[in-house]
């Protein structure tokens, strides 16, 4: 079974721009969660999508948004980029999602650098 | 305010010895705990989990202990191997949003 894939792997943007990251979950998984990892901050939960609906949301500003398609693929968008948005963005999939305690399978992440 | 704390940013252990990674939490609503391992340039991979109704769970060389009264859990790796060198994240869940610690970097010396 193919793992979680994320594209692109690396991205460089400038302040004020917007960016879209993509995640393809493991086949059959309906839940996709997004996390931000910054140095010394661990993984911070952004949001979870399940069957095309946002089911849970972390404590991030509205500049961070996402969506999920009918094939469970998900995209995350960050508008009006700030320097502090530089981070590793991780996507994780699971069959039933965070609300059932399933362990999540993570992708390799997208490294976003904002200049 | 960190709800899940891994107070040791790094840990160095000799091959063959025991590695003990610690994690403290503050939210009494957490009832499921997980450990993930992360190698550089890869996403975290699930290692082991424990429900709050248990106080111990074993999987091969890995054992997780949960002390609910102290709101503390630990991951024991015995014996430690150089391939165990990675960053270990503790995570806690209340059934909704998982909360991760900041990670502990484990180095196992040959």
Contacts between the chains, C-beta under 8 A, distances in Angstrom:
chain1	res1	chain2	res2	distance
A	4	B	43	7.1
A	33	B	98	7.9
A	35	B	100	7.6
A	40	B	102	6.1
A	41	B	102	6.3
A	42	B	4	7.9
A	42	B	6	7.9
A	42	B	89	6.6
A	42	B	100	4.6
A	42	B	101	5.5
A	42	B	102	3.8
A	42	B	103	5.8
A	43	B	44	7.3
A	43	B	89	6.5
A	43	B	91	7.8
A	43	B	100	4.0
A	44	B	100	7.4
A	45	B	97	5.2
A	45	B	98	6.3
A	45	B	99	7.2
A	45	B	100	7.8
A	48	B	97	7.8
A	56	B	96	5.5
A	56	B	97	5.3
A	58	B	97	6.3
A	90	B	43	5.5
A	90	B	44	7.4
A	92	B	43	7.4
A	98	B	93	6.6
A	98	B	95	7.8
A	98	B	96	6.3
A	98	B	97	6.6
A	98	B	98	5.6
A	99	B	95	5.7
A	99	B	96	6.0
A	100	B	95	8.0
A	101	B	32	4.5
A	101	B	49	7.6
A	101	B	51	7.8
A	101	B	93	5.9
A	101	B	95	6.9
A	103	B	34	6.2
A	103	B	46	3.9
A	103	B	49	6.3
A	104	B	46	7.0
A	104	B	98	7.7
A	105	B	45	7.9
A	105	B	46	7.3
A	106	B	36	7.7
A	106	B	43	3.1
A	106	B	44	4.9
A	106	B	45	6.9
A	107	B	43	5.1
A	108	B	41	6.7
A	108	B	42	5.6
A	108	B	43	5.1
A	109	B	43	5.7
